[in-house]
């Protein structure tokens, strides 16, 4: 599917819809639900994660994990997940680096919703059932999101 969003709020609303569809289709029932988010800097990946966090009633401010690589948020609305884990692989040069950060344990728990930015940098460990979402800048405010 494809959507064009005209602002951050629309991107966040799309995130809600994509999450609801993933839950309805059983993603995250046996292992972590993984959203593999691809797109250039500033294309809306973190805005999408903010929409997921809002849907899950996370009260903490969601920030890009570019410099810290991983941020974890405790989910208040625990209907499916206990944690939202936001990982930015932009600075990683191999899948081994992600494995060293405990990747196997993260994807092994069905209580985790994982958003992995720059999955192409760690492609060999991205689960085949990951929900792949591509973000593209159309203009200053518009984004094309393919999922």
trRosetta pair geometry for C-beta under 8 A, 3 or more apart (Angstrom, degrees):
i j d omega theta_ij theta_ji phi_ij phi_ji
1 146 7.3 170 88 -153 43 53
1 147 5.6 -20 64 69 90 76
2 144 6.6 -10 -168 -173 103 92
2 145 7.1 155 -155 83 54 49
2 146 4.9 -16 -102 -103 84 75
2 147 7.7 156 -86 23 37 63
3 14 5.5 -180 87 -119 158 136
3 144 7.6 163 85 -155 41 48
3 145 5.1 -15 63 61 89 98
3 147 7.7 -8 10 17 101 106
4 138 6.7 12 -143 -14 109 156
4 142 5.9 1 -179 -168 100 106
4 143 7.0 168 -153 82 55 42
4 144 5.4 -25 -99 -99 79 65
4 145 7.6 166 -91 17 27 74
5 10 3.7 172 -153 106 97 112
5 11 4.5 139 118 -65 168 69
5 13 8.0 159 -122 51 121 94
5 14 5.9 -100 -70 -16 127 136
5 44 7.1 126 60 -136 132 156
5 142 6.9 164 84 -147 47 55
5 143 5.0 -7 54 55 95 93
5 145 6.3 27 -5 -4 108 120
6 10 5.5 69 39 12 67 154
6 141 5.8 26 177 130 58 110
6 142 5.5 -19 -114 -95 53 79
7 10 5.3 99 55 9 67 100
7 11 7.3 -125 105 -4 38 90
7 141 5.5 -20 -87 -174 65 111
8 11 5.4 -54 -151 36 37 114
8 12 6.3 38 152 -19 68 104
8 44 7.5 -171 -113 -128 66 89
8 47 4.5 -126 -143 -139 88 133
8 50 7.6 5 176 66 109 141
9 12 5.7 -54 -150 37 32 112
9 13 6.4 34 151 -20 65 104
10 13 5.5 -49 -145 35 35 113
10 14 6.4 41 152 -21 64 101
11 14 5.7 -51 -152 33 32 114
11 15 6.7 40 147 -25 62 100
11 44 4.8 -136 -133 -164 152 121
11 47 4.4 46 98 121 140 122
11 48 5.6 -87 162 -72 102 67
11 51 6.4 -147 118 -32 66 137
11 143 6.1 31 -86 51 119 139
11 145 7.0 135 -127 -46 85 146
12 15 5.4 -45 -153 27 37 117
12 16 7.0 43 149 -21 63 97
12 47 6.1 -98 -56 166 82 82
12 48 7.2 -169 -92 -114 46 29
12 50 5.7 -57 -103 95 112 92
12 51 3.0 175 -152 -84 61 102
12 54 6.3 36 -176 28 123 139
13 16 5.6 -46 -157 28 38 115
13 17 6.8 36 148 -16 65 103
13 51 6.6 -109 -22 -137 21 133
14 17 5.6 -56 -153 37 37 112
14 18 6.2 35 152 -19 70 106
14 48 7.2 -52 84 -119 100 90
14 51 7.0 38 60 136 59 173
14 145 6.1 108 138 72 159 155
15 18 5.8 -55 -145 38 31 109
15 19 6.2 32 156 -19 65 107
15 47 7.9 -161 -33 125 133 65
15 48 4.6 152 -81 -163 118 65
15 49 7.3 -155 -133 -57 151 13
15 50 7.6 142 27 69 166 54
15 51 3.0 128 50 91 133 127
15 52 4.9 -100 164 -47 123 71
15 55 6.9 -148 115 -14 95 130
16 19 5.9 -58 -149 37 27 110
16 20 6.3 27 155 -19 64 107
16 51 5.6 -105 -34 167 76 105
16 52 7.6 -177 -75 -90 49 42
16 54 7.5 -56 -72 83 107 101
16 55 4.6 162 -112 -82 84 128
17 20 5.8 -54 -147 35 30 111
17 21 6.4 29 155 -17 64 107
18 21 5.8 -56 -150 37 31 112
18 22 6.3 34 152 -22 65 106
18 35 7.7 79 131 -114 130 130
18 131 7.2 144 173 152 112 147
18 133 7.2 25 -154 -88 161 138
18 147 5.8 -53 -116 155 128 166
19 22 5.6 -54 -147 35 32 113
19 23 6.4 30 156 -17 66 105
19 52 5.6 138 -65 -120 138 85
19 55 5.6 145 64 98 154 163
19 56 8.0 -116 -175 -48 159 94
19 113 7.8 19 -131 -148 110 147
20 23 5.9 -54 -148 37 30 110
20 24 6.2 32 153 -21 64 109
20 55 7.9 -126 -48 -160 86 144
21 24 5.6 -54 -146 37 30 114
21 25 6.2 18 158 -9 65 111
22 25 6.0 -66 -147 45 27 103
22 27 4.1 -52 -179 43 90 134
22 28 7.1 66 143 -5 106 110
22 33 5.9 99 155 -161 132 136
22 35 8.0 -76 -77 -73 161 98
22 131 5.9 -67 -101 -51 124 155
23 26 7.8 62 179 -57 30 16
23 27 6.8 -76 -75 53 30 83
23 28 7.0 -31 -104 43 65 124
23 33 8.0 -36 -77 -87 63 163
23 79 7.9 34 -152 110 148 111
23 80 5.5 -112 -123 -66 116 160
26 29 4.9 -38 -172 -10 81 133
27 33 4.4 86 140 -121 101 107
27 129 7.2 178 -123 151 95 112
27 131 6.6 -2 -125 -40 164 118
28 31 7.4 -95 -126 85 35 43
28 32 6.5 -14 -118 -171 78 28
28 33 3.3 -39 -62 -41 104 107
28 80 5.9 66 109 167 140 116
28 81 6.5 -57 -172 -74 148 98
28 110 5.5 115 173 -163 62 76
28 112 7.8 -151 -136 74 103 47
28 113 6.5 -19 -102 -87 141 77
29 110 5.9 -10 161 -148 14 135
30 110 5.8 -165 114 -82 6 123
31 107 5.9 16 173 161 114 73
31 108 6.2 -64 -136 -134 92 26
31 109 7.4 66 -157 56 52 17
31 110 5.8 -74 -90 -78 4 73
31 127 7.1 162 110 -109 143 162
31 129 7.9 115 62 64 122 132
32 85 8.0 -32 -154 35 141 125
32 106 6.2 6 -45 145 162 66
32 107 4.6 -110 33 -139 123 44
32 108 7.1 24 -17 33 99 19
32 109 5.7 44 -64 70 93 60
32 110 6.5 -148 -69 -103 37 28
32 111 7.8 -40 -98 57 76 39
32 112 4.0 -27 -117 78 112 102
32 113 7.0 175 -169 -90 86 20
32 114 5.2 40 156 -6 133 113
33 80 7.9 16 -7 144 140 127
33 81 7.2 -88 29 -78 116 125
33 110 7.9 58 -26 -153 77 60
33 112 7.4 -167 33 101 64 58
33 113 5.0 -14 66 -117 104 71
33 114 7.0 172 85 26 50 70
33 131 7.4 7 179 0 87 116
34 107 6.5 -6 -59 -119 127 101
34 114 4.7 -16 -110 71 73 107
34 115 8.0 161 -159 -87 53 24
34 116 6.1 4 -168 -1 101 118
34 126 7.0 -179 138 -158 147 76
34 127 5.5 130 31 35 144 114
34 129 7.6 108 43 93 102 73
34 130 4.1 -54 96 -117 111 92
34 131 6.9 169 92 22 55 71
35 48 7.9 -146 145 133 148 126
35 52 7.7 -145 7 -71 156 154
35 113 7.6 22 -4 176 103 86
35 114 7.0 -172 28 95 66 55
35 115 4.8 -13 65 -113 109 69
35 116 6.9 172 84 25 54 70
35 130 7.1 145 -113 -174 11 88
35 131 5.1 -30 -109 72 64 102
35 133 6.0 -4 -173 7 98 121
36 116 5.2 -22 -112 70 60 107
36 119 3.8 -4 -158 -35 106 161
36 126 5.4 47 -95 -154 138 134
36 130 4.4 60 -21 145 112 134
36 131 6.9 173 20 79 74 43
36 132 4.7 -23 68 -106 110 67
36 133 6.9 158 78 24 54 68
37 45 4.4 118 150 -139 133 108
37 48 6.5 175 -121 70 137 143
37 49 7.6 -73 -38 -51 164 99
37 115 6.0 18 -12 -175 127 89
37 116 6.5 166 21 80 79 47
37 117 4.9 -35 76 -99 109 62
37 118 7.9 -10 85 -14 74 38
37 119 7.1 124 42 -18 41 104
37 133 5.4 -16 -108 71 65 101
37 135 6.8 19 -174 -11 89 116
38 117 8.0 146 -84 -156 32 54
38 118 7.2 95 -113 -103 63 29
38 119 6.2 -76 -66 35 92 94
38 120 6.2 71 -115 -23 118 107
38 132 7.1 5 2 -169 113 90
38 133 7.2 170 27 88 71 49
38 134 4.9 -24 73 -109 101 71
38 135 6.9 -180 91 22 47 75
39 43 3.5 -125 148 84 124 151
39 44 6.8 -20 104 47 160 78
39 45 5.7 178 54 -51 114 105
39 134 5.9 131 -65 -171 92 55
39 135 3.0 -39 -59 65 165 90
39 136 6.2 -131 -130 -62 108 41
39 137 7.8 125 -180 -27 111 75
40 43 5.0 109 59 -41 66 122
40 135 7.7 -125 34 96 58 93
40 136 7.7 61 15 -125 98 48
40 137 6.4 -62 61 -5 118 112
42 137 6.6 23 106 -75 93 133
43 135 3.8 132 131 123 114 113
43 136 6.2 -15 -153 -94 125 10
43 137 5.1 -108 -111 -46 79 84
43 143 6.1 121 -180 -133 66 117
44 47 4.7 -58 -156 45 67 119
44 48 5.8 77 143 -31 84 96
44 135 4.7 -162 57 -152 98 137
44 137 8.0 159 -14 -81 98 70
44 143 4.4 29 -26 -122 148 170
44 145 6.8 -88 93 -77 144 112
45 48 5.7 -54 -157 29 30 114
45 49 6.8 27 149 -16 64 103
45 115 7.9 148 174 166 92 118
45 117 5.0 93 156 -112 150 113
45 135 5.6 -136 -59 8 75 154
46 49 5.3 -48 -148 35 41 113
46 50 6.4 50 149 -25 66 99
46 62 7.0 171 -177 132 89 105
46 63 7.6 -16 -160 179 134 26
46 64 4.7 -63 -90 -80 146 88
46 86 7.9 66 -122 -167 77 138
46 117 7.6 -9 -61 -74 73 146
47 50 5.5 -48 -152 30 34 117
47 51 6.8 39 148 -20 62 100
48 51 5.7 -53 -159 30 34 114
48 52 6.8 35 146 -17 64 101
48 115 7.6 168 103 -145 101 139
48 133 7.1 169 -171 120 165 151
48 135 7.3 -131 -26 -76 136 132
48 145 7.5 143 -86 -127 128 142
49 52 5.5 -49 -152 34 39 114
49 53 6.3 41 149 -21 68 103
49 62 5.8 -167 117 171 100 141
49 84 7.6 136 -168 167 93 126
49 86 5.3 68 -160 -112 150 125
49 115 4.8 167 -103 104 109 173
50 53 5.5 -52 -147 36 33 113
50 54 6.4 36 153 -21 65 104
50 62 4.7 -174 -98 67 73 137
51 54 5.7 -50 -146 34 31 112
51 55 6.4 35 153 -20 63 105
52 55 5.7 -57 -153 35 31 114
52 56 6.3 15 155 -6 66 112
52 84 6.3 149 123 -133 114 137
52 113 6.9 -159 173 135 132 140
52 115 6.7 171 39 -58 159 134
53 56 5.9 -66 -146 47 30 103
53 58 4.0 -69 -169 50 88 129
53 60 7.7 -89 -170 67 134 77
53 62 4.7 -176 2 -56 164 137
53 73 6.1 0 -124 102 110 168
53 84 5.8 -154 -94 75 78 170
54 57 7.6 34 -179 -77 32 28
54 58 7.2 -74 -64 45 26 82
55 77 7.5 -97 138 54 56 147
56 73 7.9 114 94 111 132 120
56 75 4.6 -68 170 -136 121 100
56 76 6.9 130 145 40 69 70
56 77 5.1 -148 -161 51 47 104
56 81 6.6 -41 -128 66 135 114
56 84 6.0 156 59 -47 161 126
56 113 7.4 -154 -72 36 152 150
57 75 7.2 83 60 -172 81 64
57 76 3.8 -89 106 68 112 115
57 77 4.1 114 13 -23 117 99
58 62 7.0 73 102 -60 133 105
58 73 4.6 26 -144 159 141 134
58 74 7.3 146 -122 74 91 46
58 75 6.3 -57 -72 -110 92 50
58 76 6.4 175 -81 0 37 95
58 84 6.1 -66 -60 22 149 136
59 76 6.7 67 -21 -37 93 138
60 73 5.4 -150 50 -127 127 105
60 74 8.0 93 -8 35 124 75
62 71 7.6 142 -147 108 65 146
62 73 7.0 -36 -95 -60 89 151
62 86 7.0 113 -157 -32 101 162
63 71 6.6 145 64 -74 80 166
64 88 6.4 55 177 -63 82 149
64 117 8.0 -13 -149 7 90 166
65 68 5.2 -84 -160 68 79 87
65 69 5.8 -24 148 107 108 12
65 70 5.5 56 -178 -92 152 7
65 71 4.4 -150 -81 -12 116 97
65 86 5.3 156 -13 112 126 96
65 87 6.4 -68 78 -128 146 24
65 88 4.5 178 80 2 84 108
65 117 7.8 161 53 28 94 124
66 69 8.0 0 170 -75 15 37
66 88 4.9 -74 -88 118 45 162
66 90 5.9 -15 -135 44 85 137
66 91 7.1 107 -177 -23 66 112
67 91 7.9 76 -113 -26 34 150
68 71 6.5 77 86 -62 126 82
69 87 6.4 0 161 -151 70 76
69 88 6.0 -133 -139 60 38 77
69 89 7.6 54 -149 -91 88 41
69 91 6.6 -97 -87 55 93 116
69 92 7.2 86 -131 -51 117 103
69 101 6.8 -125 129 -111 137 157
70 85 6.6 -13 -162 -173 102 93
70 86 7.0 149 -154 82 51 53
70 87 4.9 -11 -101 -103 83 79
70 88 7.7 -159 -69 21 41 67
70 101 6.5 155 -25 172 142 138
71 85 7.6 166 84 -155 47 48
71 86 4.7 -9 59 60 94 104
72 83 5.7 -21 -165 -166 99 120
72 84 7.4 151 -158 80 49 52
72 85 5.3 -13 -106 -106 77 77
72 86 7.8 -169 -78 23 31 71
73 83 6.7 142 73 -159 49 66
73 84 4.4 -12 60 59 106 99
73 85 7.7 -165 25 -74 69 35
73 86 7.3 38 -4 -6 107 106
74 82 7.1 -35 -149 165 69 70
74 83 6.3 -40 -107 -102 44 72
75 78 5.7 127 106 -88 106 64
75 81 5.0 109 -18 100 166 86
75 82 5.6 -166 38 -169 109 18
75 83 6.1 -133 -10 -73 97 18
75 84 6.0 110 -68 -23 96 87
75 113 7.6 83 -65 19 138 116
78 81 7.1 -123 -140 77 55 38
78 82 6.0 25 -130 -95 104 62
80 113 7.6 68 107 -56 108 115
81 84 6.7 80 126 -65 141 66
81 111 5.8 118 -150 -177 54 48
81 112 6.5 61 -149 -142 106 8
81 113 4.4 -29 -113 -21 164 103
82 111 4.0 3 16 175 108 115
82 112 7.3 -39 55 -71 81 49
83 111 6.4 62 18 130 86 90
83 112 5.2 -21 71 -112 100 72
83 113 7.1 -168 96 31 52 69
84 112 8.0 135 -104 -161 20 62
84 113 5.1 -24 -109 73 67 104
84 115 7.1 14 -178 -3 91 106
85 106 6.0 -112 87 -154 171 123
85 112 5.6 -6 2 -163 121 110
85 113 7.1 164 22 82 71 48
85 114 4.7 -21 70 -109 104 74
85 115 7.2 -180 89 26 52 65
86 114 7.9 171 -80 -158 28 52
86 115 4.9 -7 -114 63 69 108
86 117 7.6 27 -177 -11 80 105
87 98 7.5 75 171 -133 147 107
87 101 7.9 135 -129 108 127 149
87 114 6.6 0 6 -169 112 98
87 115 7.0 171 28 86 65 56
87 116 5.0 -9 68 -113 107 67
87 117 6.8 -164 97 26 54 73
88 91 7.3 52 116 10 94 89
88 117 4.5 -10 -116 62 67 120
88 118 6.4 59 -171 19 60 114
89 92 4.4 -55 -162 33 77 122
89 98 6.4 -19 -110 -76 116 122
89 116 6.4 21 -14 -175 117 90
89 117 6.4 -176 22 86 73 60
89 118 4.2 -144 71 87 83 102
89 119 6.6 95 36 -89 141 30
89 121 4.4 -177 133 68 111 121
89 122 4.8 -106 -149 -6 154 117
90 117 6.7 -18 -38 116 93 107
90 118 4.6 156 -71 -25 59 161
90 121 6.8 162 -106 -16 20 158
92 97 4.5 -172 -147 83 103 136
92 98 5.9 42 -158 -51 163 87
92 118 7.6 153 41 106 96 125
92 121 5.2 124 78 134 90 126
92 122 5.8 9 104 -58 139 110
93 97 6.5 89 45 -14 63 143
93 121 7.1 -75 -110 -171 20 105
94 97 5.3 114 65 -5 74 95
94 98 7.9 -140 106 4 52 84
94 121 7.9 -86 -57 163 13 77
94 122 7.1 76 145 -107 26 72
95 98 5.6 -55 -160 37 47 111
95 99 6.3 51 144 -23 74 103
95 122 4.4 118 -100 -157 66 74
95 123 7.1 -87 -68 51 116 42
95 124 4.4 -86 -36 57 161 101
95 125 4.3 147 -159 -12 117 109
96 99 5.3 -50 -147 35 37 115
96 100 6.3 41 153 -23 66 103
97 100 5.7 -51 -152 32 32 114
97 101 7.0 29 149 -17 60 104
97 122 7.4 -109 60 -98 89 114
98 101 5.7 -58 -157 34 38 111
98 103 4.6 55 142 -60 88 140
98 122 4.5 51 -13 -139 145 150
98 125 5.8 -165 85 62 130 150
99 103 5.0 -72 -100 33 40 120
99 104 6.5 36 -142 -27 80 95
99 125 6.3 -161 -61 -93 91 155
102 105 4.8 -39 180 39 92 115
102 106 5.9 100 121 -27 86 97
103 106 5.6 -60 -149 36 33 113
103 107 6.3 14 164 -7 71 108
103 125 5.8 27 142 157 153 145
104 107 6.4 -62 -144 43 26 97
104 108 6.1 31 156 -29 62 115
105 108 5.6 -59 -145 32 28 118
105 109 7.0 20 163 -19 62 106
106 109 6.8 -72 -164 28 26 101
106 112 5.7 -163 -174 162 70 173
106 114 6.1 88 154 -85 115 137
107 112 7.4 -106 -99 77 27 136
107 114 6.8 -53 -89 1 72 155
107 127 6.1 164 -162 -43 138 122
109 112 4.8 82 84 -6 101 106
116 119 4.9 76 117 -81 114 95
116 122 7.5 -99 -178 61 130 123
116 126 6.8 -165 91 -111 157 101
116 130 7.5 -45 37 -149 127 140
118 121 4.8 14 147 5 104 118
118 122 7.7 79 115 8 81 90
119 122 6.3 -81 -157 58 48 82
119 123 6.3 86 145 -91 77 62
119 126 4.8 61 -171 -87 118 144
119 130 7.2 158 -135 135 158 160
119 132 7.5 -113 54 -119 153 89
120 123 5.5 5 -143 -60 38 109
122 125 5.4 -41 157 43 98 104
122 126 6.6 119 102 -43 82 90
123 126 5.6 -47 -147 12 42 116
126 130 5.1 -55 172 -4 95 155
127 130 4.8 131 67 -42 80 88
131 147 6.8 21 168 -164 100 100
132 147 7.4 178 93 -135 50 58
133 145 6.4 -2 -176 -173 102 95
133 146 7.1 164 -156 83 52 50
133 147 4.4 -4 -110 -98 88 96
134 145 7.1 164 83 -153 51 46
134 146 4.5 -4 55 55 102 100
134 147 7.6 -168 24 -67 63 54
135 143 5.8 -20 -162 -175 90 121
135 144 7.6 144 -160 78 40 53
135 145 5.6 -7 -104 -105 67 79
136 143 6.6 143 72 -164 47 67
136 144 4.3 -16 62 59 107 99
136 145 7.6 -167 24 -72 72 38
136 146 7.6 33 -2 -4 111 101
137 142 7.7 105 -168 88 51 62
137 143 6.2 -40 -104 -108 43 74
138 142 4.0 -49 66 105 117 109
138 143 6.3 -170 6 -97 92 18
138 144 5.5 98 -51 -26 111 93
139 142 4.5 47 39 33 91 103
